[in-house]
């Protein structure tokens, strides 16, 4: 029984040491976020983390020239943050409300274009 109490005390002391780790992880996440907001050019690994894709997918995108990137010396790949943001924001998908509004606007203009116009054209 005494040995069991010793082990429980040892486990409790380890758990007390682990508790600050959560706050450290939060601080690390905050620092990473700050790095991405201030940095203008990313390395390959930083770009993977920034856009949230695996290295293999990013290699595929760069080899297919589907994503803007730079190779200043022919080997290392770099990415401009602004261009990555533009690439991420392409192919906008409207919400249901926006799609309905656009359809209503389009149907409102259709009768105007289908109307027959009579009369002579004015010469310029």
The 8 nearest C-alpha neighbors of each residue, nearest first, counted from 0:
[[1, 3, 2, 4, 5, 6, 7, 8],
 [0, 2, 4, 3, 5, 6, 7, 8],
 [3, 1, 5, 4, 0, 6, 7, 8],
 [2, 4, 0, 6, 1, 5, 7, 8],
 [5, 3, 7, 1, 2, 6, 8, 0],
 [6, 4, 2, 8, 3, 7, 9, 1],
 [5, 7, 9, 3, 8, 4, 10, 2],
 [6, 8, 4, 10, 9, 5, 11, 3],
 [9, 7, 11, 5, 6, 10, 4, 12],
 [8, 10, 6, 12, 7, 11, 5, 13],
 [11, 9, 7, 13, 8, 12, 6, 14],
 [10, 12, 14, 8, 13, 9, 7, 15],
 [13, 11, 15, 9, 14, 10, 8, 16],
 [14, 12, 16, 10, 15, 11, 17, 9],
 [15, 13, 17, 11, 16, 12, 10, 18],
 [16, 14, 12, 18, 13, 17, 11, 19],
 [15, 17, 13, 14, 18, 12, 19, 20],
 [16, 18, 14, 20, 15, 19, 13, 21],
 [17, 19, 20, 15, 16, 21, 14, 22],
 [20, 18, 22, 21, 17, 23, 16, 15],
 [21, 19, 23, 17, 18, 22, 24, 16],
 [22, 20, 24, 23, 19, 18, 25, 17],
 [21, 23, 25, 19, 24, 20, 26, 18],
 [24, 22, 20, 26, 21, 25, 27, 19],
 [25, 23, 27, 21, 26, 22, 20, 28],
 [26, 24, 22, 28, 23, 27, 29, 21],
 [25, 27, 29, 23, 24, 28, 30, 22],
 [28, 26, 24, 30, 29, 25, 23, 31],
 [29, 27, 31, 25, 26, 30, 24, 32],
 [28, 30, 26, 32, 27, 31, 25, 33],
 [29, 31, 33, 27, 32, 28, 26, 34],
 [32, 30, 34, 28, 33, 29, 27, 35],
 [31, 33, 29, 35, 30, 34, 28, 36],
 [34, 32, 30, 36, 31, 35, 29, 37],
 [33, 35, 31, 32, 37, 36, 38, 30],
 [36, 34, 32, 33, 38, 37, 31, 49],
 [35, 37, 33, 34, 38, 32, 39, 31],
 [38, 36, 34, 35, 33, 39, 32, 40],
 [37, 39, 35, 40, 36, 34, 41, 80],
 [40, 38, 80, 79, 37, 41, 81, 35],
 [41, 39, 79, 78, 80, 38, 77, 42],
 [42, 40, 78, 45, 46, 77, 79, 43],
 [41, 43, 77, 45, 44, 46, 78, 76],
 [42, 44, 46, 45, 76, 77, 47, 41],
 [45, 43, 47, 46, 42, 48, 54, 41],
 [46, 44, 48, 42, 47, 41, 43, 49],
 [45, 47, 49, 43, 44, 48, 41, 42],
 [48, 46, 44, 52, 45, 49, 51, 50],
 [47, 49, 51, 45, 46, 50, 44, 52],
 [50, 48, 46, 47, 51, 45, 35, 52],
 [51, 49, 47, 48, 52, 46, 87, 83],
 [52, 50, 48, 49, 47, 53, 46, 54],
 [53, 51, 47, 50, 56, 54, 57, 48],
 [52, 54, 56, 55, 47, 57, 51, 48],
 [53, 55, 57, 56, 58, 47, 52, 44],
 [54, 56, 58, 53, 57, 59, 52, 60],
 [57, 55, 59, 53, 58, 54, 60, 52],
 [56, 58, 60, 54, 59, 55, 61, 53],
 [59, 57, 55, 61, 56, 60, 62, 54],
 [58, 60, 56, 62, 57, 61, 63, 55],
 [61, 59, 57, 65, 63, 58, 62, 66],
 [60, 62, 64, 58, 63, 59, 66, 65],
 [63, 61, 59, 64, 60, 58, 65, 57],
 [62, 64, 60, 65, 61, 59, 66, 58],
 [65, 63, 61, 62, 66, 60, 67, 68],
 [64, 66, 60, 63, 61, 67, 62, 59],
 [65, 67, 64, 60, 61, 68, 86, 83],
 [68, 66, 82, 65, 64, 78, 69, 83],
 [69, 67, 78, 77, 66, 76, 70, 61],
 [68, 70, 77, 76, 71, 78, 67, 79],
 [71, 69, 73, 76, 72, 75, 74, 77],
 [70, 72, 73, 69, 75, 74, 76, 77],
 [73, 71, 70, 74, 75, 76, 69, 77],
 [72, 74, 70, 71, 75, 76, 69, 77],
 [73, 75, 72, 70, 76, 71, 69, 77],
 [74, 76, 70, 73, 77, 72, 71, 43],
 [77, 75, 70, 69, 43, 74, 42, 68],
 [78, 76, 42, 69, 41, 68, 43, 70],
 [77, 79, 68, 41, 40, 69, 80, 42],
 [78, 80, 40, 82, 81, 39, 83, 41],
 [81, 79, 83, 39, 82, 40, 84, 78],
 [80, 82, 84, 83, 79, 85, 39, 86],
 [83, 81, 85, 84, 79, 80, 86, 67],
 [84, 82, 86, 80, 85, 81, 87, 79],
 [83, 85, 87, 81, 82, 86, 80, 88],
 [86, 84, 82, 88, 83, 87, 81, 89],
 [87, 85, 83, 84, 88, 89, 82, 66],
 [86, 88, 84, 85, 89, 83, 50, 82],
 [87, 89, 85, 86, 84, 90, 91, 83],
 [90, 88, 86, 91, 87, 85, 84, 92],
 [91, 89, 92, 88, 87, 86, 93, 85],
 [90, 92, 89, 93, 88, 94, 87, 86],
 [91, 93, 90, 94, 98, 89, 95, 97],
 [94, 92, 97, 98, 91, 95, 96, 99],
 [93, 95, 97, 96, 98, 92, 99, 91],
 [94, 96, 98, 97, 99, 93, 100, 92],
 [97, 95, 99, 94, 98, 100, 93, 101],
 [98, 96, 100, 94, 99, 95, 93, 101],
 [97, 99, 95, 101, 100, 96, 93, 102],
 [100, 98, 102, 96, 101, 97, 103, 95],
 [99, 101, 97, 103, 102, 98, 96, 104],
 [102, 100, 104, 98, 103, 99, 97, 105],
 [101, 103, 105, 99, 100, 104, 98, 106],
 [104, 102, 100, 106, 105, 101, 107, 99],
 [105, 103, 101, 107, 102, 106, 100, 108],
 [104, 106, 102, 108, 107, 103, 101, 109],
 [105, 107, 103, 109, 108, 104, 102, 110],
 [106, 108, 104, 105, 109, 103, 110, 111],
 [107, 109, 105, 106, 111, 110, 104, 112],
 [108, 110, 106, 112, 111, 107, 113, 105],
 [111, 109, 113, 112, 108, 114, 107, 106],
 [112, 110, 109, 114, 108, 113, 107, 115],
 [111, 113, 109, 110, 114, 108, 115, 116],
 [114, 112, 110, 111, 109, 115, 108, 116],
 [115, 113, 111, 112, 110, 116, 109, 117],
 [116, 114, 117, 113, 112, 111, 118, 110],
 [115, 117, 114, 118, 119, 113, 112, 120],
 [118, 116, 115, 119, 120, 114, 121, 113],
 [117, 119, 120, 116, 121, 115, 122, 114],
 [120, 118, 121, 117, 122, 116, 115, 123],
 [119, 121, 122, 118, 117, 123, 116, 115],
 [120, 122, 119, 123, 118, 117, 116, 115],
 [123, 121, 120, 119, 118, 117, 116, 115],
 [122, 121, 120, 119, 118, 117, 116, 115]]
